[in-house]
Amino acid sequence: MSARLKTLVEAGLLDRVPYEPDRHEYRLTQMGRELFPAIVTLMQWGDRYLADPDGPPILFRHKGCGQISESYVACRNCGGDIDYHTVTPEPGPSFGNG
């Protein structure tokens, strides 16, 4: 486990923060917090296709409305759903720089 935590610290996803002379805790960095939507999307996919027959092990209750929530990907400009049918990939600013 310590090797995995070290890898996440080196990747910039976690910070190792001392809280007692010989103890540390791990906190998500901004980079780590921004992974939340991707992780939730993967978790929901797993729940849909690989879940226990009794249902998913974890649910998210939205603090704003109090309901069990499921996230989805939407366009920040118009609010429309984003999926493989509704977008067209095109070269970005660094295309071909690698």
Secondary structure, DSSP 8 states (H G I E B T S, - for coil): -HHHHHHHHHTTSEEEEEEETTEEEEEE-HHHHTTHHHHHHHHHHHHHHH--TT--S--EE-TTT-SEE----B-TTT--B-STTT------TTTT--
